[in-house]
Amino acid sequence: MRTLTNYFCTVLLMLFGLQAFAQVTLTRDLDNFRYPDQRGINQFEAPKDTASTFNGVNVRIGGASTIQFQALNHESTGTPLDDEGNPLSLIEIGDNFNLPTANLDLDVHLYDGVRMHLRTYLSSRHHPEPYVKGGYIQIDKLDFISEGFMESLMQNVRINIGHMENNYGDAHFRRSDNAQAIYNPFVENLIMDGFTTEVGAEVYYFKSGFIGMLGVTNGKLNQGVNNPDKTDPSLVAKLGYDSMINDDLRVRITGSVYHSNKSANAYLYSADRAGSRYYLVMENEKASTSANFTSGRFNPGFRNELTAFMINPFVKYGGVEFFGTFERSSGKAAAELESRSFSQYAAELIYRFGNEENVYIGGRYNYVDGEMMGGTEVDITRFNLAAGWFMTKNILAKVEYVNQEYGGFPTNDLRNGGKFDGVVVEAVISF
């Protein structure tokens, strides 16, 4: 507790020091910035705008906090054994509140066309102590080199550099990122949660609704100079189109690819260090909340080689929106001679209504199938129903029903005949 108190005191002193040094303005909205409140719903990449409001260094302090009440039940016909040969059963879970989670965001307007973003997880399921998720610099102008430098090119180009959330697919724009859950109409993310943070650079091109991106990362989640021969650079790319066809109709479609040729551990489906929203479902009786932090999700286990591509259509007509995901991943671990693959399908249908679309109802179907190590074919099916109410643009209350079933898993796996269902209620504050 003393360490945590000292951390918060240090952060507060730093923030007040930055405010005094930089003569921070009271402006909450920055240039080329995705809003962290209801206005950020259905924003994907931060908007590209050549207009400037820069009048000196501006530090925007924001954050998010969430809490859930979970009422889930699970069952299994699997009969796994522990290391001593004793049978393991599902852990007993009840209805109660989960650990509240919190984020701290610093967004700094450093120069005309240059912005920094830094996110710290103050509390998460996997780490109750604070730690930095990542940070990056977003460059939309090169005036820091000389005024007007390559101005015509930079009207359409953006450069992101740092240890950042890599822009693979569009589903990561709608997922919950620890406490930042205001963009997600549901409580949990997809079964195969394609998300990673790696050091690298991304170059964007925006033109008349066209979106192109090419990025290179070092392929590592945990940074270090050891084992230099075990990891090669990874490639990330995206191509798409996003346009308002008329006042009521918006259409967006993108295709993305992530390729890791050689990695000590490919993290695309295991990089979320915050954890899932379904606490301890389908976990054995010796599980703990922090160690078993991915409950309800599935990692196909591609460790050394991985190629994944994702296609995401998005259509919004009036208050009705559809968001789809088709994903295909293939790869292998060191012990495997042949590659194997998994596919993921998801479809979300949301209806937003009320004053400024502050109320919504919706459903999502999510299906995963593929080949596990050893050749076993498995599948997982999830169905969600959800409703939400934006009490203000910064406060969201939502409730979700989930039903998830597992098929094809071996008898020595708790997921054999596995199923969980029930209700989760979540409250989100984001500013």
QUIUR-V897303 format. One record per backbone hydrogen bond with DSSP energy under -0.5 kcal/mol. NH is the residue of the N-H (numbers start at 0). CO is the residue of the C=O. E is the energy in kcal/mol with one decimal. If there is no record, write none. Layout:
BEGIN
NH&CO&E + NH&CO&E
END
This chain:
BEGIN
4&0&-2.6 + 5&1&-2.6 + 6&2&-2.1 + 7&3&-2.3 + 8&4&-2.4 + 9&5&-2.4 + 10&6&-2.7 + 11&7&-2.7 + 12&8&-2.4 + 13&9&-2.5 + 14&10&-2.7 + 15&11&-2.6 + 16&12&-2.3 + 17&13&-2.8 + 18&14&-2.3 + 19&15&-2.2 + 20&16&-2.6 + 21&17&-2.9 + 22&18&-1.1 + 23&18&-1.4 + 32&29&-0.5 + 34&32&-0.5 + 37&392&-2.5 + 39&36&-2.3 + 40&37&-1.7 + 42&39&-2.1 + 43&44&-0.6 + 48&46&-0.7 + 54&55&-0.7 + 57&108&-1.5 + 59&57&-0.6 + 59&106&-3.3 + 60&58&-0.6 + 61&59&-0.6 + 61&104&-2.7 + 63&102&-1.3 + 64&428&-2.4 + 65&100&-2.1 + 66&426&-1.5 + 68&424&-2.7 + 69&67&-0.5 + 69&95&-2.8 + 70&422&-2.6 + 72&420&-2.8 + 74&418&-2.4 + 76&415&-2.6 + 77&413&-0.5 + 77&415&-0.9 + 78&410&-3.8 + 81&85&-2.9 + 84&81&-1.9 + 87&79&-2.6 + 90&282&-2.7 + 95&69&-1.7 + 95&93&-0.6 + 97&67&-2.5 + 100&65&-1.9 + 101&122&-1.8 + 102&63&-2.6 + 103&119&-2.5 + 104&61&-2.9 + 105&117&-2.6 + 106&59&-2.4 + 107&105&-0.5 + 107&115&-2.4 + 108&57&-3.0 + 108&106&-0.5 + 109&107&-1.1 + 109&113&-1.4 + 110&113&-1.6 + 113&110&-2.8 + 114&137&-2.5 + 115&107&-2.5 + 116&135&-2.5 + 117&105&-2.1 + 118&133&-2.3 + 119&103&-2.7 + 120&130&-2.6 + 121&101&-1.6 + 121&119&-0.9 + 122&101&-1.6 + 123&126&-1.9 + 124&273&-0.7 + 125&273&-1.4 + 130&120&-1.8 + 132&118&-2.1 + 133&118&-1.3 + 134&162&-1.4 + 135&116&-2.0 + 136&160&-2.9 + 137&114&-3.7 + 138&136&-0.5 + 138&158&-3.1 + 139&112&-3.7 + 139&137&-0.6 + 140&112&-1.1 + 141&148&-0.5 + 144&141&-1.8 + 145&141&-1.2 + 148&145&-2.3 + 150&147&-1.7 + 153&149&-2.5 + 154&150&-0.9 + 155&152&-1.9 + 156&152&-0.6 + 157&203&-1.4 + 158&138&-2.1 + 159&201&-2.7 + 160&136&-2.1 + 161&199&-2.3 + 162&134&-1.8 + 163&161&-1.0 + 163&197&-1.6 + 165&163&-0.8 + 165&195&-2.1 + 167&165&-2.0 + 168&166&-0.6 + 172&169&-1.5 + 173&170&-1.4 + 174&170&-0.6 + 176&179&-2.4 + 177&175&-0.8 + 179&176&-2.2 + 180&178&-1.8 + 183&180&-0.5 + 184&182&-0.6 + 192&190&-0.9 + 193&191&-1.3 + 194&192&-1.1 + 194&267&-2.5 + 197&163&-1.6 + 198&219&-0.6 + 199&161&-2.4 + 200&215&-2.1 + 201&159&-2.5 + 202&213&-2.5 + 203&157&-3.1 + 204&211&-2.4 + 205&155&-3.1 + 206&209&-1.9 + 209&206&-2.6 + 210&239&-2.7 + 211&204&-1.9 + 212&237&-2.5 + 213&202&-2.0 + 214&235&-3.5 + 215&200&-2.1 + 216&233&-2.3 + 217&198&-2.3 + 222&220&-0.7 + 229&226&-1.5 + 231&261&-2.8 + 233&216&-1.9 + 234&258&-2.5 + 235&214&-2.5 + 236&256&-2.1 + 237&212&-2.3 + 238&254&-2.3 + 239&210&-2.5 + 240&252&-2.2 + 241&208&-2.3 + 242&250&-2.6 + 244&242&-0.9 + 244&248&-1.7 + 245&248&-1.4 + 249&247&-0.5 + 249&315&-2.6 + 250&242&-2.6 + 251&313&-2.9 + 252&240&-2.3 + 253&311&-1.6 + 254&238&-2.7 + 255&309&-2.7 + 256&236&-2.3 + 257&307&-2.9 + 258&234&-2.5 + 259&305&-3.3 + 260&232&-0.6 + 260&258&-0.5 + 262&303&-1.2 + 265&302&-2.3 + 269&266&-2.0 + 270&194&-0.7 + 270&266&-1.1 + 272&270&-0.9 + 275&292&-2.4 + 277&294&-0.5 + 278&276&-1.2 + 280&277&-0.9 + 282&279&-1.2 + 284&88&-2.1 + 286&283&-2.3 + 291&287&-2.3 + 292&290&-0.9 + 294&291&-0.6 + 296&293&-2.2 + 297&190&-2.4 + 299&297&-0.5 + 302&300&-0.9 + 303&331&-1.8 + 304&331&-1.7 + 305&259&-2.2 + 306&329&-2.7 + 307&257&-2.8 + 308&327&-2.1 + 309&255&-2.0 + 310&325&-2.7 + 311&253&-2.5 + 313&251&-3.4 + 314&321&-2.3 + 315&249&-2.5 + 316&319&-2.9 + 317&247&-2.2 + 319&316&-2.2 + 320&349&-2.8 + 321&314&-3.0 + 322&347&-2.1 + 323&312&-2.5 + 324&345&-2.7 + 325&310&-2.1 + 326&343&-2.7 + 327&308&-2.3 + 328&341&-3.0 + 329&306&-2.3 + 330&339&-2.1 + 331&304&-1.3 + 335&332&-1.8 + 339&330&-2.2 + 341&328&-2.7 + 342&368&-2.9 + 343&326&-2.6 + 344&366&-2.8 + 345&324&-2.2 + 346&364&-2.1 + 347&322&-2.7 + 348&362&-2.3 + 349&320&-2.7 + 350&360&-2.9 + 351&318&-3.3 + 352&358&-3.1 + 356&353&-1.9 + 357&354&-0.7 + 358&352&-2.2 + 359&387&-2.2 + 360&350&-1.8 + 361&385&-2.3 + 362&348&-1.9 + 363&383&-2.1 + 364&346&-2.1 + 365&381&-2.7 + 366&344&-3.0 + 367&379&-2.4 + 368&342&-2.0 + 369&377&-2.0 + 370&340&-1.9 + 371&369&-0.5 + 371&375&-2.9 + 374&371&-2.3 + 377&369&-2.5 + 377&375&-0.5 + 378&406&-2.4 + 379&367&-2.6 + 380&404&-2.5 + 381&365&-3.0 + 382&402&-2.3 + 383&363&-2.7 + 384&400&-2.0 + 385&361&-2.7 + 386&398&-2.1 + 387&359&-2.3 + 388&396&-2.6 + 389&357&-3.6 + 390&388&-1.1 + 390&394&-1.3 + 391&394&-1.2 + 394&391&-0.8 + 395&427&-2.6 + 396&388&-2.2 + 397&425&-2.8 + 398&386&-2.5 + 399&423&-2.4 + 400&384&-3.0 + 401&421&-2.4 + 402&382&-1.9 + 403&419&-2.9 + 404&380&-2.6 + 405&417&-2.3 + 406&378&-3.0 + 412&409&-1.6 + 415&412&-2.4 + 417&414&-2.2 + 418&74&-1.9 + 419&403&-2.2 + 420&72&-2.1 + 421&401&-1.7 + 422&70&-2.0 + 423&399&-2.5 + 424&68&-2.5 + 425&397&-3.0 + 426&66&-2.5 + 427&395&-3.1 + 428&64&-2.6 + 429&393&-2.3 + 430&62&-2.5
END
